[in-house]
């Protein structure tokens, strides 16, 4: 099978393949999970086609990354709601906010550049998983909470050459190119 223009393939062994190049990536601590089984807090990266919606970035930590996505600066009050019982579940929210959430303005660099992936957003279903992002990896490629993560140079390379979607494959899938 072939990929769509702008689509990268994410393999369960921690490789992202885009435009003939292979990049090491970090995945969720539970590995890749079938989309139908994905739920809040499971630590899995969901299978399926995940379009990139928007690119958030820390303007105080570098230039605006060039890409085809709408680019939104992250502010100190920006959060992401991960409380399935809240009406703003799986959405960007701002302080003050009393429901469970993830802070986007982090002390570490993981969210200096972060793309919102189209998971559980059209429509949002409580408990199906939230805050699935493409973001910067830790130096040791430690597992994420369900996101896909690349090094800064690799993330910038794929964004600046037209990345628009990730297709996350289940383990053992051989229908797509591996390199």
C-alpha positions in Angstrom: 0.0 0.0 0.0 1.1 3.6 -0.5 0.7 6.5 1.8 -1.1 9.7 1.2 0.8 13.0 0.5 2.0 14.3 3.9 1.4 11.1 5.7 4.0 9.4 7.8 3.8 5.8 8.9 4.5 5.0 12.6 5.6 1.4 13.3 5.0 -0.3 16.6 8.8 -0.8 17.0 9.4 2.9 17.3 10.0 4.0 13.8 8.4 6.9 11.9 8.8 6.7 8.1 8.2 9.9 6.1 9.1 10.6 2.5 11.6 7.7 2.4 13.3 8.6 5.6 13.2 6.6 8.8 13.3 8.3 12.2 13.4 6.8 15.7 10.4 7.8 17.8 9.1 7.2 21.3 5.6 5.7 21.7 3.3 5.2 24.7 4.5 3.2 27.7 1.9 0.5 26.8 3.0 0.5 23.1 0.6 0.7 20.3 -3.0 -0.2 21.1 -5.9 -0.9 18.8 -8.1 2.2 18.4 -11.2 0.4 19.6 -9.5 -0.4 22.9 -7.9 3.0 23.5 -9.1 4.6 26.8 -8.0 7.4 29.1 -4.9 6.8 31.1 -3.9 3.5 29.4 -0.6 4.8 28.2 -1.2 3.5 24.7 -0.6 5.1 21.3 -3.7 4.5 19.3 -3.7 2.9 15.9 -5.2 4.6 12.9 -4.9 7.8 10.8 -4.2 10.8 13.1 -4.2 14.1 11.2 -2.2 17.0 12.6 -4.6 19.7 13.6 -2.5 22.6 15.0 1.1 23.2 16.0 1.6 24.7 19.5 5.0 26.1 20.4 7.0 28.0 23.1 7.9 31.3 21.5 10.3 32.0 24.3 12.3 28.9 23.5 12.9 29.3 19.8 11.6 30.5 16.5 8.2 29.7 15.1 8.5 26.3 13.4 7.7 26.6 9.7 5.0 24.2 8.6 1.6 23.8 6.8 -0.3 23.9 10.1 -1.9 26.7 12.0 0.7 27.7 14.5 -0.4 28.8 18.0 2.0 30.0 20.7 1.7 28.3 24.1 1.2 30.6 27.1 1.8 30.0 30.8 -2.0 29.5 31.4 -2.5 26.9 28.6 -3.7 23.5 29.7 -5.3 20.4 28.1 -8.3 18.9 29.8 -8.0 15.2 30.4 -11.0 14.8 32.7 -13.5 12.6 30.9 -16.3 13.9 33.1 -15.7 17.5 32.1 -17.4 19.2 29.1 -14.0 20.4 27.8 -12.5 16.9 27.8 -9.7 16.6 25.2 -9.6 20.3 24.5 -7.3 23.3 25.1 -8.3 25.2 28.2 -6.8 28.0 30.3 -6.2 28.7 33.9 -8.0 29.0 36.2 -9.3 25.5 35.6 -10.5 23.1 38.3 -10.9 19.8 36.4 -8.0 17.4 35.8 -5.6 18.7 33.1 -2.2 18.5 31.6 0.0 21.6 31.7 1.3 22.7 28.2 3.8 25.3 29.5 6.3 22.8 30.9 9.6 23.3 32.7 11.2 20.6 30.4 11.4 20.9 26.7 8.9 18.2 25.7 6.2 20.6 24.6 8.4 23.3 23.2 7.0 22.1 19.8 3.8 20.0 20.0 1.3 19.1 17.3 -2.2 18.3 18.3 -3.2 15.0 16.7 -6.7 14.2 15.5 -7.6 11.6 18.1 -11.0 11.5 19.8 -11.9 15.0 18.6 -14.6 14.6 16.0 -16.7 14.0 18.1 -15.1 13.9 21.5 -16.1 10.8 23.4 -15.6 10.8 27.2 -12.9 8.3 28.2 -11.6 7.4 24.8 -8.3 9.2 25.4 -7.0 12.7 25.3 -3.9 14.8 24.7 -2.5 12.6 22.0 0.3 14.7 20.5 3.4 14.6 18.4 6.0 16.3 20.5 9.7 16.4 21.4 11.3 13.2 22.8 13.3 12.8 25.9 17.1 12.3 25.2 16.7 8.5 26.1 13.4 8.1 24.1 11.6 7.2 27.3 8.0 6.1 26.6 5.3 8.7 26.5 1.8 8.6 28.0 0.4 7.7 24.5 1.9 10.3 22.2 4.5 10.0 19.5 7.8 11.8 20.2 10.8 12.8 18.0 14.0 14.6 18.6 13.9 18.4 17.9 15.9 18.0 14.6 13.7 15.1 13.4 10.4 16.8 14.4 11.5 20.0 12.6 12.6 18.0 9.5 9.2 16.3 9.1 7.2 19.4 9.9 9.1 21.6 7.4 8.8 19.0 4.6 5.0 18.8 4.7 3.9 16.3 7.4 0.1 16.5 7.8 -0.8 13.1 9.3 0.5 10.0 11.1 -0.8 6.5 10.4 0.0 4.4 13.4 0.2 0.7 12.5 -0.5 -2.2 14.8 2.4 -4.5 15.6 3.1 -6.9 12.8 1.6 -4.9 10.0 3.5 -5.3 6.8 1.1 -3.5 4.4 3.2 -0.3 4.4 6.8 0.5 3.7 9.1 0.0 6.6 11.9 2.3 5.4 
